[in-house]
Amino acid sequence: PGMTVGYRLFTPDGVIVFFPDTEPRQGDREMLDFIKDADVLILDSQYDRSEYKQHVGWGHGCVDDSVALALKAGVKKLVLFHHDPDHDDRKMDALVKSARQLVAKANGNLKVEAAREGVELTLGKSS
């Protein structure tokens, strides 16, 4: 079916990749190459592992798959995006905590946070 539409934005201070409405797939070489070494990856990560099993093929990703893909691609910061409207702040905190645990288990350096209204990211040394 081809790659979902993604955006790779180049700035003097780094690269931002944005993938809305995406289900990362293991072994998706095209997507992996597209996000390789991005400073910031904003990736559809709507579901946790158990929720995702009920929504495969809906066009929204799973936090576990997003973390695995970002780690494999050498991304510096992963921003979990496209939140389920049924998820409250407590659920979002749990998703971020779970994602960070996956990074720690893999001995990765990936930083993970959830997209939030009003957040500003600065690229460069402090990103």
NORRA-V82468 format. One record per residue. RES is the residue in one letter. OMEGA is omega in radians with two decimals (NA if undefined). Layout:
[[RES,OMEGA] [RES,OMEGA]]
This chain:
[[P,3.14] [G,-3.07] [M,2.99] [T,-3.12] [V,3.06] [G,-3.12] [Y,3.09] [R,-3.05] [L,-3.12] [F,3.06] [T,3.09] [P,-3.08] [D,3.12] [G,-3.08] [V,3.08] [I,3.06] [V,-3.10] [F,3.13] [F,3.04] [P,3.04] [D,-3.03] [T,2.99] [E,3.10] [P,3.13] [R,3.07] [Q,3.10] [G,3.12] [D,-3.05] [R,-3.12] [E,3.13] [M,3.13] [L,3.12] [D,-3.10] [F,-3.08] [I,-3.04] [K,3.05] [D,3.09] [A,3.05] [D,3.11] [V,3.04] [L,3.07] [I,-2.93] [L,3.07] [D,-3.10] [S,-2.96] [Q,-2.95] [Y,2.91] [D,-3.04] [R,-3.08] [S,3.10] [E,-3.06] [Y,3.14] [K,3.14] [Q,-3.01] [H,3.12] [V,3.13] [G,-3.13] [W,3.12] [G,3.11] [H,-2.98] [G,3.13] [C,-3.11] [V,-3.11] [D,3.14] [D,3.12] [S,3.12] [V,-3.13] [A,3.14] [L,-3.13] [A,3.10] [L,-3.11] [K,-3.09] [A,3.13] [G,3.11] [V,-3.14] [K,-3.13] [K,3.08] [L,3.07] [V,3.13] [L,-2.97] [F,3.12] [H,-3.07] [H,3.07] [D,-3.12] [P,3.10] [D,3.13] [H,3.06] [D,-3.10] [D,3.14] [R,3.12] [K,3.13] [M,3.09] [D,3.13] [A,3.11] [L,3.12] [V,3.13] [K,3.12] [S,3.13] [A,3.14] [R,3.08] [Q,3.09] [L,3.11] [V,-3.13] [A,3.14] [K,-3.14] [A,-3.07] [N,-3.11] [G,3.09] [N,-3.11] [L,3.02] [K,-3.11] [V,2.99] [E,3.08] [A,3.04] [A,3.12] [R,3.12] [E,3.05] [G,-3.12] [V,3.05] [E,3.09] [L,3.08] [T,3.11] [L,-3.13] [G,-3.04] [K,-3.06] [S,-3.10] [S,NA]]
